[in-house]
Structures are given as C-alpha cells and as structure tokens.
C-alpha cells in the first residue's frame, strides 16, 4: 500500500472555488498535510469555497472524523491555523460522490 498522498489543486478564481483531489492513504498523521494544502489554497482568494475530494483515497476513520469536524466547524485545528480563519470546506467521500449511473438519471 502506498502511504504517500498525491494532491492536485484546481482553482477557479472567477468562481471562487478550489477543488483539492486527494489520492493515496489518508491517515491521522497524513491528514495534517491536507490541512496545510487547504490553508494555502484558501489563502489564494477571500471567500474561496474548497472541495476536498477523497473519493479516490484510502481513508482511516479517525482522519475522516477530523476532516468532517473541520468542515462542520469551518475551522482548521488551532495548531494549523492559530488565528482560526473561516474555511468554506466540503468533504467529498465515496458515499457522497455521484455514481455514473445516477449522473445519467440527472442528465435525462
């Protein structure tokens, strides 16, 4: 199993959106690297909405709990962001992703 994270960030400044695609193994240790990516991407524009896509990553439950807590509170952990900026973060997990079959129904 590959423990490394691969992260691709796509930013649409006109639409004030950023999509962070994550692959690899998200652990309670490696999730701290994702916090740094979220913080940096968010600093590109005021009010940027971030979508963290972990649908292609293997995720540990503890790490997902941390990410969902951040999304719910709109804050990163204090050790990452001592000033506690507001983050518009949405977590895309495999159970929340649209399957190809359901996208066909939506398009019809």
Protein Blocks (a to p, Z undefined) as FASTA:
>chain_A
ZZbdcddddddfknopacdddedjddfklmmmmmmmmmmmmmmpghiacdddfklbccdf
klmmmmmmmmmnopacfklmmnopacddddddfklpccfklmmmmmZZ
